[in-house]
Amino acid sequence: MKEQNYEIKSEWGLIETQDNKRTGETIEIRLTKTSWFGKTPKWDIRKWSGDVAGAGIVLSDDGLKKLRDILSTIELD
């Protein structure tokens, strides 16, 4: 398994929790500001199982602003 090299600079919130029926572990989807491989921190929306990172997306400040703008137009029931 490839070593994960990251440093969470700030954690902004827990978006959702999921139970992994296969392993019994709890998966958290969190919004963080994370530096990957020593690079400039970016916004990160990702699945976490403990301190192991799963699939996710990385956004610049501009990308997060665009996502915020898109989400603000969605009407939920």
C-alpha positions as CSV (number, residue, x, y, z in Angstrom):
1,M,0.0,0.0,0.0
2,K,1.3,3.5,-0.9
3,E,2.3,5.6,2.1
4,Q,0.0,8.5,2.7
5,N,1.9,11.8,3.3
6,Y,-0.4,14.5,4.5
7,E,-0.8,17.1,7.2
8,I,-4.3,18.3,8.1
9,K,-3.8,22.1,8.8
10,S,-7.4,22.7,9.9
11,E,-10.6,20.8,10.1
12,W,-13.8,22.6,9.1
13,G,-16.5,20.0,9.7
14,L,-17.9,16.6,9.5
15,I,-20.2,16.3,6.5
16,E,-21.5,12.7,6.9
17,T,-20.7,9.4,8.6
18,Q,-21.2,6.0,7.0
19,D,-20.9,2.5,8.3
20,N,-18.8,0.1,6.2
21,K,-20.8,-3.1,6.3
22,R,-17.9,-5.1,5.0
23,T,-15.3,-4.1,7.7
24,G,-17.6,-2.7,10.4
25,E,-15.6,0.5,10.5
26,T,-17.2,4.0,10.5
27,I,-16.3,6.2,7.6
28,E,-16.3,9.9,8.0
29,I,-16.6,12.5,5.2
30,R,-14.9,15.7,6.3
31,L,-14.0,19.1,5.0
32,T,-10.4,19.9,5.9
33,K,-7.5,22.2,4.7
34,T,-4.8,19.6,4.0
35,S,-1.3,19.7,2.7
36,W,-0.5,16.7,0.6
37,F,3.2,15.7,0.1
38,G,4.4,19.0,1.6
39,K,2.6,21.1,-0.9
40,T,0.5,24.2,-0.3
41,P,-2.7,23.3,1.7
42,K,-5.9,23.0,-0.3
43,W,-9.5,22.3,0.6
44,D,-10.2,18.6,0.9
45,I,-13.5,16.7,0.9
46,R,-12.6,13.1,1.6
47,K,-13.6,9.9,3.2
48,W,-11.6,9.0,6.3
49,S,-11.4,5.8,8.3
50,G,-9.5,6.8,11.4
51,D,-6.4,8.5,10.0
52,V,-6.5,6.6,6.7
53,A,-7.6,8.8,3.7
54,G,-9.9,7.4,1.2
55,A,-11.4,8.7,-2.0
56,G,-12.0,12.5,-2.2
57,I,-11.6,15.7,-4.0
58,V,-9.1,18.5,-3.6
59,L,-10.1,22.1,-4.4
60,S,-8.3,25.5,-4.6
61,D,-9.9,28.5,-2.8
62,D,-11.5,29.4,-6.2
63,G,-12.8,25.9,-6.7
64,L,-14.4,25.9,-3.2
65,K,-16.0,29.3,-3.8
66,K,-17.5,28.0,-7.1
67,L,-18.8,24.9,-5.2
68,R,-20.3,27.1,-2.5
69,D,-22.0,29.2,-5.2
70,I,-23.4,26.2,-7.0
71,L,-24.7,24.6,-3.7
72,S,-26.4,27.9,-2.7
73,T,-28.6,27.6,-5.8
74,I,-29.9,24.1,-4.9
75,E,-33.3,23.9,-3.3
76,L,-33.7,20.9,-1.0
77,D,-37.0,19.4,0.1
